[in-house]
Amino acid sequence: MAGKSRNRDSYNMIFARLKEHHKWFAESIPLIASENIPSPAVREAIATDFGNRYAEGWPGERVYAGCTKIDEVEVQCMGLAKRLFRAKFADVRPISGVVANLAVYSAFSDPGDTMLAPSIPAGGHISHGKRDHSGTAGLVHGLEIEFYPFDAQEMTIDVDETKRRVRKLASKRAAKGSRPKIAMFGGSLFLFPHPVKELADFLKGYGMHINYDAAHVAGLIAGSKFQDPLREGADTMTMSTHKTLFGPQGGLVLGAAEHEEAIKKAVFPGLTSSHHINNMAGKAVAFAEALEFGKKYAAQVIRNAKVLAEALSAEGFRVLGESRGFTKSHQIALDVLKYSDGGRVEADLERANIIVNRQLIPGDIKAKRNYFRPGGIRLGVSEVTRLGMKEAEMAEIASLIRQVVINGKDPKSILRKARALRKGYQTVKFCFPDGARRGAYEYVRLR
Ligand SMILES: *Cc1c(COP(=O)(O)O)cnc(C)c1O
């Protein structure tokens, strides 16, 4: 009997925490650059029975029965993805951005080959990382990683230095009978477009496959407001579907038709068995929303980021990328070393219901600062923009952050102000009207 009531306690505790989380987020200012809020329509799609089924393989070539409706939705999903990104080919099955990257590594390189990628303080993602750092590319696929030379002033990849490095690398590797195989663009700290156009022909001259990781900026690319990698020379483009796109959490690979077969095999049977079909349906809804509302959304995201960066700079913060106008994406990066470190600032702001993440920034590794106490924080405006906030609210957010970080005010005294600011923004915008009846963070009970 005692065991039974313990199980019941656990069960109740889980739902209590889930509800508390919903309430907390409904009262917070969510500024994690890799997150967004999906519409109620997307949430409905991912709560369906699709999530309990298998549909291994390709529509029309499944290995199980029962896939009739799933196939129709998946064909629709691929069509929407291709239209959204003007791509000849889309594989919507990768269950995450990391898996999408692994599909590219598997399709276009062998263990021991070299990949060119941004380092983490230069904005790279751990899925591009070295074996020594337990990065996916090194640890899981055995790639050697060579970092792009990075210009910390301009906050982007240095084109001339990259050419020099690739020339040297190619002759060094040729002596060992291998060569650089993949050039990875894109990243997680990503303020300005990467020089794909400037480097594509050069890198292809060395026989390299060019992939653009649009995990962060996919929604901005879809809205034609960042850069257009597939037109600038990228062979393939990988992404997460939930950062600046409209969710749910998932992955996607796009590219030219000639790469279709290699990617398809890598994704199945290589990297997926179930591809989380409920999320596939959610992606289809999100792509339709992005086709309908994505241009206006991306334009507002970029305006909000720029205004927030300028306001933070005016409040006294050191905002990275100043010489280029701080940002051209949904992100802002602050150097907070003058006040404490990124870890402390992240924790203080959380107590004021302002949710941000600490961030390694250029210079941190040389100064031996680690991920727990890095020099910076990163802010993103995708989610607050989806909630309908505009330029005026960005100025208010900057002021709240200044009061906590620069003035050292008790976060508890700012908490009330953060809640008050959020009060007027409780539904998801940029979605079909029948998807907007419920609150953005409404807890939906099925029991
Ligand atoms: C977030 C991110 C990923 C990983 O995406 P998941 O969907 O979380 O697996 C990959 N690449 C970059 C650049 C990212 O920022």
The ligand as an SDF file (V2000), in Angstrom:
LIG
                    3D

 15 15  0  0  0  0  0  0  0  0999 V2000
   20.3740   24.2940  -31.8260 C   0  0  0  0  0  0  0  0  0  0  0  0
   21.3700   23.9650  -32.8630 C   0  0  0  0  0  0  0  0  0  0  0  0
   21.4680   22.6680  -33.3520 C   0  0  0  0  0  0  0  0  0  0  0  0
   20.7920   21.5090  -32.6910 C   0  0  0  0  0  0  0  0  0  0  0  0
   19.4970   21.4300  -32.9180 O   0  0  0  0  0  0  0  0  0  0  0  0
   18.5590   20.4240  -32.1080 P   0  0  0  0  0  0  0  0  0  0  0  0
   17.3100   20.5740  -32.8860 O   0  0  0  0  0  0  0  0  0  0  0  0
   18.5060   20.9190  -30.7200 O   0  0  0  0  0  0  0  0  0  0  0  0
   19.1560   19.0660  -32.2110 O   0  0  0  0  0  0  0  0  0  0  0  0
   22.3060   22.4380  -34.4260 C   0  0  0  0  0  0  0  0  0  0  0  0
   23.0270   23.4390  -34.9690 N   0  0  0  0  0  0  0  0  0  0  0  0
   22.9760   24.6880  -34.4900 C   0  0  0  0  0  0  0  0  0  0  0  0
   23.8000   25.7470  -35.1400 C   0  0  0  0  0  0  0  0  0  0  0  0
   22.1620   24.9880  -33.4050 C   0  0  0  0  0  0  0  0  0  0  0  0
   22.1440   26.2220  -32.9090 O   0  0  0  0  0  0  0  0  0  0  0  0
  1  2  1  0
  2  3  1  0
  2 14  2  0
  3  4  1  0
  3 10  2  0
  4  5  1  0
  5  6  1  0
  6  7  2  0
  6  8  1  0
  6  9  1  0
 10 11  1  0
 11 12  2  0
 12 13  1  0
 12 14  1  0
 14 15  1  0
M  END
$$$$
